[in-house]
């Protein structure tokens, strides 16, 4: 049985040009890791992330990655792993979504989200896991899913399906890769103040969310702190879990249902 060691580590974070990805890359650098940073359409954002990573004395390698390019995304990841000299922590963060009622969802919409959030994630996770297995040092696979890995949302059928699938894949990886010292954990954020939720560069403490027990969205750095912990040797006995970071949002299911007095929730 292989055990994940405490030697100098190399991490890769996909979709690290902004939001949770950027915060995770910086948090991993602060923990002493060199970081591979991927971007899809915002190269300047990725370079800003790299600048922050380097302020912690860590090496940053920036590469464009289109996770929906299958299987080409795997070849890009292989190249990044080679340039870093290996990978010990892989954070699958890149993702997308589609807000459409199920009856109006096109096959193109379905394929675009599935290719990015699930099939592309599978390809990248497999390439990272193969590199870890070949190195024989163990490793950490961390997938950023969503609270919608656990509960659905009206108008997000394909996103929900992809995140459910990714969460299930991570559980299977925990079973299959544990003997290699490779852990697999999902991080499931709720509403986080990022570009994706329309609150980029906003102090989440200034945003009122009555439906969340903590009363606000989360900060990307709060999610990143969990990712950095899961990447550490101290988290060595955590695998196959999905850890929710949502300010208590998921606990509001029955409570929110009792408080709803109109049928507005049935439509986007």
C-alpha positions in Angstrom: 0.0 0.0 0.0 1.4 3.4 -1.0 1.1 6.4 1.3 1.1 10.0 0.2 4.3 11.6 1.4 5.3 15.0 2.6 7.9 15.7 -0.2 7.7 18.9 -2.2 4.6 18.7 -4.3 3.3 19.9 -7.6 -0.3 20.8 -8.1 -2.5 21.5 -11.1 -5.7 23.6 -11.0 -7.9 23.7 -14.0 -9.9 26.9 -14.7 -7.6 28.8 -12.4 -8.0 32.2 -14.2 -10.6 33.4 -11.7 -12.9 32.6 -8.9 -12.5 29.3 -7.0 -9.7 28.1 -9.3 -7.6 31.2 -8.8 -8.1 31.1 -5.0 -7.2 27.4 -4.9 -4.0 27.9 -6.9 -2.9 30.7 -4.6 -3.8 28.7 -1.5 -1.8 25.7 -2.8 1.2 27.9 -3.5 1.0 29.3 0.0 1.2 25.7 1.2 4.5 25.3 -0.6 3.4 23.8 -4.0 4.4 24.7 -7.5 1.2 25.2 -9.5 0.1 24.4 -13.0 -2.6 26.9 -14.0 -5.0 26.3 -16.9 -7.3 28.8 -18.6 -9.9 28.5 -21.4 -10.6 32.0 -22.6 -9.0 34.4 -20.1 -5.3 34.3 -20.5 -4.8 37.6 -18.7 -6.7 36.3 -15.7 -4.5 33.2 -15.6 -1.4 35.4 -15.7 -2.7 37.4 -12.8 -3.2 34.1 -10.9 0.4 33.1 -11.8 1.7 36.4 -10.4 -0.1 35.8 -7.1 1.3 32.2 -7.0 4.8 33.5 -7.5 4.5 35.9 -4.6 4.6 32.8 -2.4 7.9 31.8 -3.9 6.3 29.0 -5.9 6.7 28.2 -9.5 3.7 28.8 -11.8 3.2 27.3 -15.3 0.3 28.6 -17.4 -1.3 26.6 -20.1 -4.5 26.9 -22.2 -6.9 24.0 -21.7 -10.3 23.4 -23.3 -11.7 20.6 -21.2 -14.4 20.0 -23.8 -11.8 19.1 -26.4 -11.9 15.3 -26.0 -9.4 13.6 -25.9 -7.2 16.5 -26.7 -7.5 17.9 -23.2 -5.8 14.9 -21.9 -2.8 15.4 -24.1 -2.5 19.1 -22.9 -2.7 17.9 -19.3 0.1 15.3 -20.0 2.3 18.1 -21.3 1.6 20.3 -18.3 2.5 17.4 -16.0 5.7 16.9 -17.9 6.6 20.6 -17.7 6.0 20.6 -13.9 8.0 17.5 -13.4 5.1 15.5 -12.1 1.8 16.0 -10.3 0.8 15.2 -6.8 -2.3 17.2 -6.4 -4.9 17.6 -9.2 -7.9 20.0 -8.7 -10.6 19.5 -11.4 -12.2 22.9 -11.2 -13.0 23.9 -14.8 -16.7 23.7 -15.5 -19.7 25.3 -17.2 -23.5 25.2 -17.0 -26.8 25.8 -18.9 -29.9 27.5 -17.5 -32.7 26.1 -19.6 -35.9 24.3 -18.9 -35.6 20.5 -19.6 -38.1 20.6 -22.4 -36.1 23.4 -24.2 -32.7 21.9 -23.7 -31.0 21.1 -27.0 -28.7 18.1 -27.5 -25.9 20.6 -28.3 -26.4 22.2 -24.8 -26.4 18.8 -23.2 -23.2 17.7 -25.0 -21.4 21.0 -24.3 -22.0 20.8 -20.5 -21.4 17.0 -20.3 -18.2 17.2 -22.3 -16.9 20.0 -20.0 -18.2 19.0 -16.6 -18.0 15.2 -16.8 -16.4 13.6 -19.8 -13.5 16.1 -20.0 -13.2 15.8 -16.2 -12.9 12.0 -16.6 -10.1 12.4 -19.2 -8.1 14.9 -17.0 -8.6 13.0 -13.8 -7.5 9.7 -15.5 -4.3 11.3 -16.9 -3.5 12.9 -13.5 -4.1 9.6 -11.7 -2.0 7.6 -14.2 0.9 10.0 -13.6 0.5 9.6 -9.8 0.3 5.9 -10.1 3.4 5.8 -12.3 5.4 8.0 -9.8 4.4 5.7 -6.9 4.1 8.5 -4.4 0.3 8.6 -4.0 -1.6 11.8 -4.5 -4.7 13.8 -4.2 -7.6 14.1 -6.7 -10.0 16.9 -5.8 -13.1 17.7 -7.9 -15.0 20.9 -7.5 -18.6 19.8 -8.0 -21.6 21.8 -6.6 -24.3 21.5 -4.0 -26.3 20.4 -7.1 -24.3 17.2 -6.9 -26.7 16.5 -4.0 -29.9 18.5 -4.8 -31.3 19.6 -8.1 -32.3 23.0 -9.3 -35.1 24.0 -11.7 -33.6 24.8 -15.1 -30.3 23.0 -14.5 -31.0 19.5 -15.5 -27.8 18.9 -17.5 -25.6 20.7 -14.9 -27.2 18.6 -12.1 -26.7 15.4 -14.1 -23.1 16.2 -14.8 -22.3 17.1 -11.2 -24.1 14.0 -9.9 -22.0 12.0 -12.3 -18.7 13.6 -11.3 -19.5 13.1 -7.6 -20.2 9.4 -8.4 -17.0 9.1 -10.4 -14.9 10.4 -7.5 -16.4 7.9 -5.1 -15.4 5.1 -7.5 -11.9 6.5 -7.8 -11.6 6.4 -4.0 -12.3 2.7 -4.2 -10.0 1.9 -7.1 -7.0 4.1 -6.3 -6.9 3.9 -2.5 -4.3 1.1 -2.6 -2.0 3.5 -4.5 -2.2 6.1 -1.8 -4.4 8.3 -4.0 -7.4 9.9 -2.4 -10.4 11.2 -4.3 -12.6 13.9 -2.7 -15.4 16.2 -4.1 -15.8 19.7 -2.8 -19.4 20.9 -3.3 -19.8 24.7 -3.1 -23.0 26.5 -2.7 -23.3 30.1 -3.9 -19.9 31.6 -4.0 -19.2 35.3 -4.8 -17.5 34.7 -8.2 -18.0 35.8 -11.8 -20.2 32.8 -12.4 -22.7 34.0 -9.8 -22.5 37.7 -10.8 -20.7 38.7 -7.6 -17.1 38.8 -8.8 -14.9 41.1 -6.7 -17.8 41.7 -4.2 -17.3 41.3 -0.5 -19.8 38.4 0.2 -20.5 39.8 3.6 -22.3 42.8 1.9 -24.7 40.5 -0.1 -27.9 39.6 1.6 -29.1 35.9 1.2 -32.0 35.3 3.5 -32.4 31.7 2.2 -28.9 30.7 3.4 -28.5 30.2 7.2 -25.3 32.2 7.2 -27.1 35.0 5.3 -24.5 35.5 2.6 -22.7 33.9 -0.3 -19.3 32.3 0.3 -15.9 33.7 -0.5 -13.8 31.7 -3.0 -11.0 31.7 -0.5 -13.2 29.8 1.9 -13.5 27.0 -0.6 -9.8 27.2 -1.4 -8.9 26.8 2.2 -10.7 23.4 2.2 -9.0 22.4 -1.0 -5.6 23.3 0.5 -6.4 21.2 3.5 -7.5 18.2 1.4 -4.2 18.5 -0.5 -2.2 18.2 2.7 -0.8 15.1 4.4 -3.1 15.9 7.4 -6.1 15.0 5.2 -4.7 11.6 4.3 -7.6 9.6 5.7 -10.3 11.5 3.8 -11.4 9.8 0.6 -14.7 9.1 -1.2 -16.4 12.0 0.5 -18.2 15.0 -0.9 -17.7 17.9 1.4 -20.3 20.7 1.1 -19.2 24.4 1.5 -22.6 26.2 1.3 -23.3 28.3 4.4 -25.9 25.7 5.4 -27.9 26.1 2.1 -28.6 22.4 1.8 -30.1 22.2 5.3 -32.9 24.6 4.1 -34.7 22.0 2.0 -37.8 21.3 4.1 -37.6 24.7 5.7 -37.6 26.5 2.3 -40.4 24.3 1.1 -42.6 25.3 4.0 -41.8 29.0 3.5 -42.7 29.1 -0.2 -46.2 30.6 -0.8 -46.2 30.9 -4.6 -45.4 28.8 -7.7 -42.8 31.2 -9.0 -40.0 28.7 -8.3 -41.3 26.4 -11.1 -39.9 28.6 -13.8 -36.6 30.3 -14.5 
